[in-house]
Amino acid sequence: MAAAEAAPDYEAAEVYTRAFRVGALGRGWRQHLGPPDLSLAVEAAADAEAAVAAELGCAAETAAELRAVCSIGMLMSSDKEEDPDVIPEDSSLLTLQIRKKAIEKREETIIVDRACRQETLAYEMESHAIGKRPDNPTDQVEEGELLLTLNIFYPVIFQKDLYKSAFFYFEGIFYNDRRFPECRDLSRTVIEWSESHDRGYGNLQSVKMEDYTFNDLSLKIGFPYLFCHQGNCEHIIIITDIRLIHHDDCLDKNLYPVLIKKHWLCTRKCFVCKMYTARWVTNEDSLAPEDPCFFCDVCFRMLHYDAEGNKLGDFLAYPYVDPGIFN
């Protein structure tokens, strides 16, 4: 494999990279890094101070002082009886001063706003698996493993989990989930549509998802790919980062994939089916129990019009754009 294929470089500047082989990237890093760089063992304090001193070119005493000043303990109140949720007035840390001003400004408007709740939720989710090690040593992630971070976007339509069929689409290849007898090849229709005329997509391929790992794939960082399940429920997927595993990461392989952040999704479901996103909102609706009332397109037409398209009852209807689709 050419060296260019093993290392990511930008195809569209600051947007996404060229395609590269994930496994080759990992092998390249492992060849150029030594055992101390790949080790998942927690550093001893003396070794950490020596590493900091060597990196900064300073004395060991200076490195020890820097570690003490910049430690997590400096964020804690010196008086254990004080409320840990209250930032002291005389804090010398600039980050805490900025945080205190932000909290005071927030309290002037609303006690707990949406940004605060989202920030708290994100912190709790991210910290849930940090540094988590398995009880059984055989379940620990091996040194030198790659860690991929993916951003999965919510679809406009929400569906119940009824079918096991699914596929990922990466770089012209459909990776179909065929682990169960009832699974269907959802990509077949797309491939037949592409081959029926020269549509410019080249030769699309279909393979079994379970025969591959991410190390076998060629991917682009920052490029939008596709995950499809439930027949037509589509999610855009973007690989945002690829790096080597670190001893501060979750090291229990049984906990992966780890959910570290959840998009703040504010959406209105149809009042009737409780499944699809609302497309219509009605006022003064004689057929609805609420005012305003929200409906998906199918339920709205079935309830408010007969088979000939004649209006039933009295109501005012307006197209509705759900804010959740912009997340």
QUICORCOR-V811070 format. One record per residue. N is the residue number from 1. SS is DSSP state (alpha for helix, beta for strand, coil for the rest). NEAR is the number of other ideal C-beta (glycine too) atoms within 10 Angstrom. Layout:
# QUICORCOR-V811070
{{N/SS/NEAR} {N/SS/NEAR}}
This chain:
# QUICORCOR-V811070
{{1/coil/10} {2/coil/7} {3/alpha/8} {4/alpha/10} {5/alpha/14} {6/alpha/17} {7/coil/15} {8/coil/19} {9/coil/8} {10/beta/13} {11/beta/13} {12/beta/11} {13/coil/6} {14/coil/6} {15/coil/11} {16/beta/18} {17/beta/18} {18/coil/16} {19/coil/18} {20/beta/22} {21/beta/18} {22/alpha/21} {23/alpha/17} {24/alpha/17} {25/alpha/20} {26/alpha/19} {27/alpha/16} {28/alpha/15} {29/alpha/18} {30/alpha/16} {31/alpha/7} {32/alpha/8} {33/coil/12} {34/coil/8} {35/alpha/8} {36/alpha/10} {37/alpha/13} {38/alpha/17} {39/coil/13} {40/coil/18} {41/coil/9} {42/coil/12} {43/coil/13} {44/coil/9} {45/alpha/10} {46/alpha/10} {47/alpha/12} {48/alpha/14} {49/alpha/20} {50/alpha/15} {51/alpha/13} {52/alpha/17} {53/alpha/18} {54/alpha/11} {55/alpha/9} {56/alpha/11} {57/coil/7} {58/coil/13} {59/coil/10} {60/alpha/13} {61/alpha/10} {62/alpha/14} {63/alpha/19} {64/alpha/17} {65/alpha/13} {66/alpha/15} {67/alpha/14} {68/alpha/11} {69/alpha/10} {70/coil/12} {71/coil/10} {72/alpha/6} {73/alpha/9} {74/alpha/13} {75/alpha/13} {76/coil/11} {77/coil/14} {78/coil/8} {79/coil/8} {80/coil/7} {81/coil/5} {82/coil/11} {83/coil/9} {84/coil/9} {85/coil/7} {86/coil/10} {87/coil/17} {88/coil/14} {89/coil/7} {90/coil/4} {91/coil/15} {92/coil/8} {93/coil/15} {94/alpha/8} {95/alpha/9} {96/alpha/14} {97/alpha/13} {98/alpha/10} {99/alpha/13} {100/alpha/16} {101/alpha/11} {102/alpha/12} {103/alpha/14} {104/alpha/10} {105/alpha/9} {106/alpha/14} {107/alpha/12} {108/alpha/8} {109/alpha/7} {110/coil/10} {111/coil/8} {112/coil/10} {113/coil/12} {114/alpha/10} {115/alpha/12} {116/alpha/15} {117/alpha/11} {118/alpha/14} {119/alpha/12} {120/alpha/11} {121/alpha/13} {122/alpha/15} {123/alpha/11} {124/alpha/9} {125/alpha/14} {126/alpha/13} {127/alpha/10} {128/coil/13} {129/coil/16} {130/coil/11} {131/coil/12} {132/coil/13} {133/coil/14} {134/coil/15} {135/coil/8} {136/coil/8} {137/alpha/7} {138/alpha/6} {139/alpha/13} {140/beta/15} {141/coil/18} {142/coil/10} {143/coil/16} {144/coil/17} {145/coil/16} {146/beta/17} {147/beta/15} {148/beta/17} {149/beta/14} {150/beta/13} {151/beta/14} {152/beta/14} {153/coil/14} {154/coil/16} {155/coil/18} {156/coil/13} {157/coil/14} {158/coil/17} {159/coil/14} {160/coil/9} {161/coil/8} {162/coil/9} {163/coil/16} {164/coil/15} {165/coil/19} {166/beta/20} {167/beta/25} {168/beta/20} {169/beta/18} {170/beta/21} {171/coil/12} {172/coil/12} {173/beta/17} {174/beta/21} {175/beta/22} {176/beta/23} {177/coil/18} {178/coil/19} {179/coil/11} {180/coil/9} {181/coil/6} {182/coil/7} {183/coil/17} {184/coil/16} {185/coil/16} {186/coil/20} {187/coil/22} {188/alpha/13} {189/alpha/10} {190/alpha/18} {191/alpha/16} {192/alpha/10} {193/alpha/12} {194/alpha/16} {195/alpha/12} {196/alpha/8} {197/coil/7} {198/coil/8} {199/coil/10} {200/coil/6} {201/coil/12} {202/coil/9} {203/coil/8} {204/coil/17} {205/beta/12} {206/beta/16} {207/beta/15} {208/beta/13} {209/alpha/16} {210/alpha/11} {211/alpha/9} {212/coil/14} {213/coil/10} {214/alpha/15} {215/alpha/15} {216/alpha/12} {217/coil/19} {218/beta/16} {219/beta/20} {220/coil/21} {221/coil/19} {222/coil/17} {223/coil/18} {224/beta/12} {225/beta/16} {226/beta/14} {227/beta/19} {228/beta/20} {229/beta/20} {230/coil/18} {231/coil/13} {232/coil/10} {233/beta/17} {234/beta/16} {235/beta/14} {236/beta/13} {237/beta/18} {238/beta/16} {239/beta/22} {240/beta/11} {241/beta/11} {242/beta/19} {243/beta/13} {244/beta/18} {245/coil/17} {246/coil/13} {247/coil/14} {248/coil/10} {249/coil/18} {250/coil/20} {251/coil/21} {252/beta/17} {253/alpha/13} {254/alpha/11} {255/alpha/15} {256/coil/11} {257/coil/8} {258/coil/16} {259/coil/11} {260/coil/14} {261/coil/13} {262/coil/12} {263/coil/13} {264/coil/14} {265/coil/11} {266/coil/11} {267/coil/14} {268/coil/17} {269/beta/17} {270/coil/21} {271/coil/20} {272/coil/17} {273/coil/12} {274/coil/11} {275/coil/13} {276/coil/18} {277/beta/21} {278/coil/22} {279/coil/19} {280/beta/20} {281/beta/22} {282/beta/24} {283/beta/12} {284/coil/10} {285/coil/20} {286/coil/10} {287/coil/12} {288/coil/20} {289/coil/7} {290/coil/9} {291/coil/12} {292/coil/17} {293/beta/21} {294/beta/21} {295/beta/27} {296/coil/23} {297/alpha/14} {298/alpha/13} {299/alpha/20} {300/alpha/23} {301/alpha/13} {302/alpha/14} {303/alpha/18} {304/alpha/20} {305/beta/13} {306/coil/10} {307/coil/6} {308/coil/5} {309/coil/7} {310/coil/8} {311/beta/10} {312/coil/11} {313/coil/12} {314/coil/9} {315/coil/19} {316/beta/11} {317/beta/15} {318/beta/9} {319/beta/8} {320/coil/17} {321/coil/11} {322/coil/16} {323/alpha/10} {324/alpha/18} {325/alpha/14} {326/alpha/7} {327/coil/11}}
